[in-house]
């Protein structure tokens, strides 16, 4: 083959591919721009502190390694492809000269060995991916497979194309070795292939044809692969670096993003939340382009894993597919005419409701906002934001939400708490401790180090009251000066925000911020992770910046400083449950364990799903106030995980978790799964026993003794939320 023919054929392949790919990319960009503006994203990418994060996640593939074996395979493929891109430059140069090689260090022996090593590594990774796909096929695993609902044929096609890329470049390099034009002495794979060709008895001209044919085939495979990528879910190869760079990690866990609400200037065009696919921001649409359908999110979703219809992967992929359905109308290629024949066709994408047709209503309301999906996603997709944005539209635009949630919202509006209790009852838990607890009337006393934010559950739920009281007694024991707001305290608004009533949340947040500032509050300790998350992570969005810690963090500090000294032995085996809004959302992980480990005799064990990979109790996302009628109850599933190591005590650090797991414990007792002696206790209650020498929890027989507070421990069947 002459040089001219080789050049013409090579550039024809590249020219056609680049032309088609450019057209497709322009189409995708135009589609993204139909989403709402999101200027804050450019602040994230310009933040110098995020550069290390981006480098670790993109180049270092750090998040992929959360799943060690698949992560290793993907990293080898990714790094191998970076090497292949350099080889591609060589391939283009070889169109002009069969002896072309990139000058400088790329002519050294190490480059030949490195290149061949990664060609082998990619080939092995492809084999590993194939085994994983076959082993986890939905045909055998059903909905338990993380590939359930994924486009599997695309995955196999991509694996085949990648194999084509590495195999053709290996043949090119082997032929060059046989022709003595390969400048790398340590390219062992190329040498091996070259020896096979040489030993086959091929002459110089035949070897030249093999090299030219393999070279053009390599270019054809590479650029066909390019076209497949930009037209399939595998466009993540190009979009994931941008998605990570524009992502709001680590902020995507913890606070939700606010929306601008001006009720005085509401018009017919005003939109709250997301009611149509074009109401999503361009970054949220980019999430859809970036989803690889790997199913890591669905494999950890508590709703999906207990038989609900919610699948976080489907939230992203179905939104993406609906966007492509609607694209001709959004881009002006088609005109939507309501008076035209067939305009009322329910299958027309313009007639499909985002919630109801594209996504089941049940799926939107099943989310517990635990963040497991966001934490596991290797390309920083923000599933929870998308779900809550759709909830916002349902609540604020459609007034459509579960009936039970309506009662909770009315209670928040009328009573300042989701229980609907009178404000004065916020002091009930303090009975007998009045002389030790300061209730703020004017400004917080100058000698009060902390304002203790009790929270609604801690004030009104009988079980949570015991934990609150235990913590207060421990602060008194340690000499910590603190005060409470008492009847002036109001809900942080977290349930309203998670259910989608952003307006109510913002009103409550602004009122609380104004109150706290008027009291001169600077440092806050909270027992409820949801209150902690709202005040510490979300109130700054509205000008409320305070130093906030969780009660387990303060207890751990007091023990470390010697102000609390656990002395009494508590002979029990405890299984600690990490609250989602403490561990995963806010990285408070070791502090509760440090407290438990300081208690003499207490044998602490972690369940299978723990720390940042904890499994939700089922109360988040305002699910505490909604009925759970589909599939297995999430709290029951989590409780079964907690008792797998046969504990005497299930320990928590959240009143929501206390309520949910205690209810699950009662059900388990009735079913004979556990002894009625098993107790669900807050970390503070266990520490309180050891510090004050209170009677220990009964773990072998008989009813439990009083734990950490005056009054009886909550028994199955007693009133509770």
Secondary structure, DSSP 8 states (H G I E B T S, - for coil): --HHHHHHHHHHHHHHHHHHHHHHHHHHHHHHTTSB--THHHHHHH-GGGHHHHHHHHTS-GGGGGSHHHHHHHHHHHHHHHHHHHHHHHHHHHHH-TT---SGGGGSHHHHHHHHHHHHHHHHHHHHHHHHHHHT-HHHHGGGSTTTTS-HHHHHHHHHHHHHHHHHHHHHHHHHHHTT----TT-HHHHHHHHHHHHTT--HHHHHHHHHHHHHHHHHHHHHHHHHHHTSGGGHHHHHHHHHHHS-TTTTSS--------GGG--TT---S-SSGGGSBHHHHHHHHH-----HHHHH-TTGGGT-S--HHHHHHHHHHHHHHHHHHHTTSS---TTSTTTT-TTSGGG--TBTTTB-HHHHHH-----HHHHH-TT---HHHHHHHHHHHHHHTS----HHHHHHHHHHHHHSSTT---GGGGGGGGTT-TTT-EE-SSS--TT--EEEE--HHHHH-HHHHHHHHHHHHHHHHHT--EEE-GGG----SHHHHHHT-HHHHHHHHHHHHHHHHHTT--EEEES-HHHHHIIIIIGGGGT---EEEEHHHHHHHHHHTTSS---S---EEEEE---TTTTTTT---HHHHHHHHTSTTEEEEE-SS-GGG----S-TTTGGGS---SSS-HHHHHHHHHTTT--SEEEES-HHHHHHHHHHHHHHHHTTSS-TT-EEEEHHHHHHHHHHT------SSSS----SSSS----TTS---
